[in-house]
């Protein structure tokens, strides 16, 4: 999505402690391109893959973790606004904001292999191993056929007995969908079959450090290294990418380090 507005105080205003809130701590911080308007993030084969947005600046990147160096980059057509990305087979699948089009990229070379129609808005994208899962700024997640992009099913995300919109970047982690919330300093932990929010991950201390008071530098970008069970987060125009550990018990004190 474009630039964020509003949304402060989500943990105080949105949750009535019916949904557990988990703190997190910083395990390690890595360099990140502060000019990257991050829209999507994933980990594959020892590399970070990142989708960046803004018209004229949108690209798919292959990034080295230790120093944030961009090893390969493929620009989207200049008029398009890039959004989320997901892994499917040996391809990176990416979508665009309101442009009605998505792309398939070779994982190794980032050569553009194909283009497909993607009607409506597209924000975040992830895969559960059978479908691609896409957010569109509403409370709805759509499960799509990875080959045809036809909708298989949809689920409405519910928290405190009401639909919760502004779902942004998505990541499938250990049977849950993790979702950044546009302009809110939290990650929603979503149960995919029901759409129920089963927890919040409190990113406030990390967002405070990374944004330095700039309200537009929101958290966006979640990646999971399943082999080493590492979780990475970053944000729009952040100078750092963080490996974090989430508290195992709700009510943690938040990030440190």
C-alpha positions in Angstrom: 0.0 0.0 0.0 1.1 3.6 -0.5 1.8 5.8 2.5 0.4 5.3 6.0 -1.9 7.5 8.0 -3.2 7.2 11.5 -3.4 3.9 13.4 -1.5 4.7 16.6 -2.2 3.0 19.9 -3.5 -0.2 18.5 -2.7 -2.4 21.5 -4.5 0.0 23.8 -7.5 0.8 21.6 -8.1 -2.4 19.7 -7.4 -5.2 22.2 -9.4 -5.6 25.4 -6.9 -8.3 26.5 -9.1 -11.0 25.0 -6.4 -11.7 22.5 -2.9 -12.4 23.9 -0.1 -9.9 23.2 3.4 -11.2 22.8 6.5 -9.2 23.2 9.7 -9.8 21.2 13.4 -9.1 21.5 16.0 -8.2 19.0 18.4 -11.1 18.3 20.5 -9.3 15.8 20.2 -6.2 13.6 21.4 -6.1 10.0 21.9 -3.3 7.5 19.0 -2.5 5.2 18.7 -0.1 2.3 17.0 3.0 3.8 15.7 3.9 0.3 13.8 0.7 0.0 10.1 1.2 0.4 9.5 -2.4 1.5 6.3 -4.0 0.4 7.2 -7.7 0.7 9.9 -9.9 2.2 10.8 -13.6 2.1 13.7 -15.9 2.8 14.7 -18.6 0.3 17.9 -20.6 -0.3 20.0 -18.4 2.0 18.9 -15.1 0.5 16.4 -12.4 1.3 14.0 -11.5 -1.5 12.4 -8.1 -1.2 9.7 -6.3 -3.2 9.8 -2.5 -3.1 7.1 0.0 -4.0 6.5 3.5 -5.3 5.9 4.4 -8.9 9.2 4.5 -10.8 11.1 2.8 -8.0 9.4 -0.6 -7.7 11.7 -3.6 -8.0 12.3 -7.3 -6.9 15.6 -7.7 -5.2 17.8 -10.6 -4.0 19.6 -9.4 -0.9 22.5 -10.7 1.2 21.6 -10.8 4.8 24.8 -10.0 6.5 25.4 -6.6 4.9 22.2 -5.8 3.1 23.9 -5.8 -0.2 21.5 -6.1 -3.2 23.0 -9.0 -5.3 20.4 -8.8 -8.1 17.6 -6.5 -8.9 14.8 -6.4 -11.5 12.8 -3.3 -12.0 9.1 -3.3 -12.5 7.7 -1.3 -15.5 8.1 2.3 -14.4 4.3 3.1 -14.1 3.7 0.2 -11.7 3.6 0.2 -7.9 5.0 -3.0 -6.5 3.5 -4.9 -3.6 3.9 -8.3 -2.0 5.8 -11.4 -3.2 5.8 -15.1 -2.5 7.7 -18.2 -3.4 6.1 -20.8 -5.7 8.4 -23.6 -6.9 11.4 -22.0 -8.5 9.6 -18.7 -9.1 9.0 -15.6 -7.2 5.4 -14.4 -7.7 4.8 -10.7 -7.2 1.8 -8.4 -7.4 1.1 -4.7 -7.8 -1.1 -2.3 -5.9 -3.9 -1.1 -8.2 -2.4 -1.9 -11.6 -4.2 -5.2 -12.2 -1.1 -7.1 -13.0 1.4 -9.5 -11.4 4.6 -11.2 -12.5 6.6 -14.4 -12.2 10.4 -14.2 -11.8 13.1 -16.8 -11.9 14.5 -17.3 -8.4 18.1 -17.4 -9.4 18.3 -14.8 -12.1 15.3 -12.6 -11.4 14.5 -12.8 -15.1 10.8 -12.0 -15.7 9.2 -15.2 -16.9 5.5 -14.3 -17.2 2.8 -11.7 -16.5 -0.7 -12.4 -15.3 -3.9 -10.5 -14.5 -4.5 -9.6 -10.9 -7.8 -7.7 -10.6 -8.6 -5.4 -7.7 -6.1 -4.2 -5.1 -3.2 -6.4 -4.0 -1.1 -5.8 -0.9 0.6 -8.8 0.7 1.3 -12.2 -0.6 2.4 -15.5 0.9 2.1 -19.3 0.3 0.8 -22.1 2.5 2.3 -24.7 0.2 -0.9 -25.3 -1.7 -2.3 -21.8 -2.4 -1.1 -18.3 -2.7 -2.6 -16.1 0.0 -3.2 -12.5 -0.8 -4.4 -9.4 1.2 -6.0 -6.4 -0.4 -6.3 -3.9 2.4 -9.6 -5.2 3.6 -10.3 -7.8 6.3 -10.4 -10.6 3.6 -7.6 -13.0 2.7 -8.0 -14.7 -0.6 -6.5 -18.2 -1.3 -5.5 -18.4 -5.0 -4.5 -21.2 -7.3 -0.8 -20.6 -7.8 -0.9 -21.5 -11.5 -4.1 -19.8 -12.7 -4.5 -17.2 -9.8 -8.2 -18.2 -9.7 -9.7 -17.8 -6.2 -10.2 -21.0 -4.3 -11.6 -19.6 -1.1 -11.5 -16.6 1.1 -11.6 -16.0 4.8 -12.4 -12.8 6.8 -9.9 -12.0 9.5 -11.7 -11.4 12.9 -10.3 -9.8 16.1 -12.4 -9.0 19.2 -15.5 -10.3 17.2 -15.1 -7.8 14.4 -13.4 -7.8 11.0 -9.9 -6.3 11.0 -8.7 -4.6 7.8 -5.4 -3.0 6.7 -3.7 -6.4 6.5 -0.4 -5.8 4.7 2.6 -8.0 4.2 2.0 -11.7 4.9 4.1 -14.6 5.9 3.2 -18.2 6.5 5.0 -19.4 9.7 4.4 -22.8 11.3 0.8 -23.1 10.3 -0.1 -19.5 11.0 -0.3 -16.4 8.8 1.6 -13.5 10.2 0.4 -10.1 8.9 1.8 -6.6 9.2 -1.0 -4.1 9.9 -0.7 -0.9 8.0 0.4 1.9 10.3 0.0 -0.3 13.4 3.1 -1.4 15.2 2.0 -5.0 15.6 1.9 -8.3 13.7 -1.3 -10.2 13.7 -1.1 -14.0 14.2 -3.9 -15.4 12.2 -5.5 -18.9 12.2 -5.9 -19.7 8.5 -9.0 -21.9 8.6 -11.1 -19.5 10.7 -9.4 -16.2 10.1 -9.4 -15.6 13.8 -6.6 -13.4 15.3 -5.0 -15.6 17.9 -2.3 -13.2 19.1 -0.6 -9.9 18.5 3.2 -9.5 18.3 4.1 -6.1 19.8 6.7 -4.3 17.6 6.4 -0.9 19.3 10.0 -0.8 20.7 11.4 -1.9 17.4 9.3 0.5 15.3 10.2 3.4 17.7 13.9 2.7 17.2 13.7 2.1 13.4 11.4 5.0 12.5 13.0 7.7 14.7 9.7 9.4 14.9 8.8 9.4 11.2 5.2 8.2 11.0 5.6 7.0 7.4 8.4 4.6 8.3 6.0 1.8 9.2 6.8 -1.8 9.9 6.3 -3.9 6.7 8.1 -7.0 5.7 8.1 -10.4 7.5 10.4 -13.3 6.5 10.9 -16.7 8.0 13.9 -19.0 7.7 12.2 -22.3 8.3 15.5 -24.3 8.4 16.9 -22.3 11.3 13.6 -21.0 12.6 14.6 -17.4 12.3 12.1 -14.6 12.0 13.0 -11.3 10.3 11.2 -8.0 10.2 11.8 -4.6 8.6 9.9 -1.6 7.4 9.5 1.1 4.8 12.7 3.0 4.4 14.2 1.4 7.5 18.0 1.4 7.8 18.0 -1.9 9.6 16.4 -5.4 9.3 15.9 -7.2 12.5 16.0 -10.9 13.5 13.6 -11.2 16.4 12.6 -13.8 18.9 8.9 -13.8 20.0 8.0 -14.4 23.6 6.6 -17.8 24.2 4.2 -16.5 26.8 1.8 -13.5 26.4 2.5 -10.3 28.2 6.2 -10.0 27.5 8.0 -6.8 28.1 8.9 -6.1 24.5 12.1 -5.7 22.5 15.5 -5.2 23.9 19.1 -5.2 22.7 
